[in-house]
């Protein structure tokens, strides 16, 4: 019986992990931001309401101060935008920009290549 370790091309996985690390590091993107991107894109695909700031704070389990810094940074890099609710001006939704979606798809492409 073969070991599960031998079922993968670890050289390919390692090379992809290195590319991902370098991309995340140079882009200053972390796993929370990638999760936010994927959540936004999933909701858009399913025609659901975009996540609001409060949902993101609760889901990522981070302080409002850290969340604000994260969203401000993503906005400065033109990866996301905040949209004010038409019904309640206090509610801010987070949407991904075209640049943000392209970046997310690039990372997903690199990741999927490691396993297929």
N, C-alpha and C positions, 0 to 999 in steps of 0.2 A: 504494500500500500504506500502511495507517495505522500509525502508531507505536504500540508497545505501551503507551506512556504514556497515550494517549488512550482506552484501553479501560476505564478505571476512573473512578469518581466520586470523585476525590481530595478534594473538599470533604466528602463524606460520610465518607470514611475518616479525614480529618483531624479532623473533629468527634468521631468515635468514639474516635480515638487520644487526644484531649484528655480525653474522659470516662474512658477507661481509666486514663490517667496520673493524673487527679485521684482516681479510686477507689483505685488502688494507693497513691498518695502519702498520702491521708487514712487509709487502712486499714493503712498500713505493711506492705504485702505486697510481696514481690519475686518474680521469675520462678522462683526455686528452690522457694519455697513453693507457687506455682501448679502447678509440676511435681509436687511431692509430693501435692497434692490430687488431681490427675488420675491419678496412679499408684494412689493408694488407691481412688478410685472405679472405675477400670478393674478392679482386682483384685477388688473387691466384686462388680462386675457379672459377672465371669467365675468367681466363687466360688473365688478363689485366696487363699492365705495373705497377710495384710497385710504390708507392708514392715516390716522391723525396723530398729532404730536403726543397726546396722552397715551394712546395705544402703544406707540413706539417705546415710550419711556417705561411703561409697565412690561411690555414683552421683552425688552432688552435688559430689564432690571438695572437701570442706571439712573443716576440723579438727574434732575432737570438741568443742572449746570453742565454736566457732561453731555447730555443730549443736545443742549443748545450749542455747545462747542462743536459737536459732531456735525449737526445739521448746518451750522454756519460755515464750517470748513467745506462740506460737500457743496453748498451753494456757491461759495467763492470759486470752487473748481468747476462750476457749472455742470455738476452731476445730478443735482436735485433742485427742485423749487418748492417753496411753500405756497399753498393756495388757501386763501381765506374763505371760509364757509359763507355761502350766500345767506343762510338762515341764521347763523350765529357768528358774529365777527370775532368772537373769542376762540373759535375752533379753527385750527390750521391743519390742513392736509398736506402730506408730503407726496410729491410726484417726481418721477425720474425724468431726466432730460434725454434727448436723443444721444448726446455724448455719454451720459451715464449708462444707457441701455447698451450702446456699442461696447463700452468698457466691460460691462458685465458679461456680455456674450463672448467677448474675447477670452475672458478668464474661464468661462464654462467650456469653451472649445478646447483650451489648453488642458483643462482637467479631464475632460472626457477622452482625450487622446491618450492619456496615461493608462486607461483601463480597457480600451477597445482596439 
